[in-house]
Amino acid sequence: MKPLIETHVISHRLAVVCTNRGQHKRIRLTTVTWWAPVETPTEPDQLSISDSGRHWGGPIANPQGSALPYEFWCGVCHRHTQIKAERWLRLVEGTRDAAMGDLDVAYLD
């Protein structure tokens, strides 16, 4: 299997940020990227979340099969936002459909 970077191009990027509802400057917590296949356009896009900064944690399945939430931490206001995986995936797909560039976790509470 070829590496993603050789077989896909970026189709959309979403900056996940915190502003504490406009109370501090925009802090990027992570970036969500959708990768579109180059050679097989019927293949669905793949989604990846940047590890740079590590201001977020993804869900890890527990032994019973349910998933823990996504978590986001802001180093400025110390906001700790948790969001269930199902809701998170609906939100990021909705931002993509609306061609949004930012998602402020401060408004997810």
N, C-alpha and C positions, 0 to 999 in steps of 0.2 A: 504494500500500500504506500502510495506517495505521500509525503508530508502535506498537510493542509495548505501551507503557504504556496506550494507549487501547483496545486490543482484547484484552488479556490481564489476568488477575489472578494474584497470587502464590499458588502452590499449596503450595510448600514452600521452606524456606531451610535451608542447611547452612553452619555456620561452620567454616572450615578453620583450625585453630589449631596452636600448638606449645606444649608444656609441658616439653620435654626429658624426657619420661617422668616428669612430676611434680616435676622439679627446679627449675622456675621458674614464675612466674605465667602464666596463660593469655594468650597473645599471638595475636590474630586476624591471620591472614595474608591471607585473602580470604573472600569469601562466594559460595557457589553458590546460585543461585536458579532455581526451576522456575516457568515462566509458563504458566498454563492459559488456553486460548482461551475467551472469554466467549460468543461467538455460535455457535461450531461446536464443541460438546463432544466430537465424535468426532475432531477434529484432535489430534495428539499434543502434549503439553506441550513447550515450548522451554526450553532450559537456557542460563543465562548465568553468567559468573564476573566478579565485581567487579574493576575495575582500581584501586580505592582502595588506597593504600599500596604497590602494586606489589611485594608480597612473593612473587610467583609469576611464572612464565613458562610460556606454553602451547607446545605442540609446533608446529613449523614444518616442513612437508613439504620434504624435500630433493629434488634433481633426480631421484633414483632412485625417488621416490614413498613411501619409508618416512618415518615421523614420529619426530622427536626426542621425548624424554620431557617430561612436565610437571615443573617444578622449583619448589621452595618454599624460601625462605630465611628464617631466624629471626634477627632483629637482636639478640636477647638471648643465645642460646647459640651462635649462628653455625652452627646445623645447616643443612645443604644436602641436602634430600631430593629424589631423582629417582624418578619412577614412570612406567612406560610408559603411553602414552595408553590402550591397550586395558584395562589393569588399572585405571587411574584411573576410566574411565567405568563399569566394573563396580562399583567401590567406591562411587562416589557414588550410583549407582542402588540399590545395596544399602542404603546409609544412608537413602535416601528410603523404600524399602520397609519398613524397620525403624523409620521415623519418628524417626530420630536427629537431634539438633540440632547436634552437634559431630563433627568428625573430626580427631584429633590426628595430625599427620604424623610425630611422633616414634616412633610405633608402626608405621610403614610400612617401616622398614628391614629 
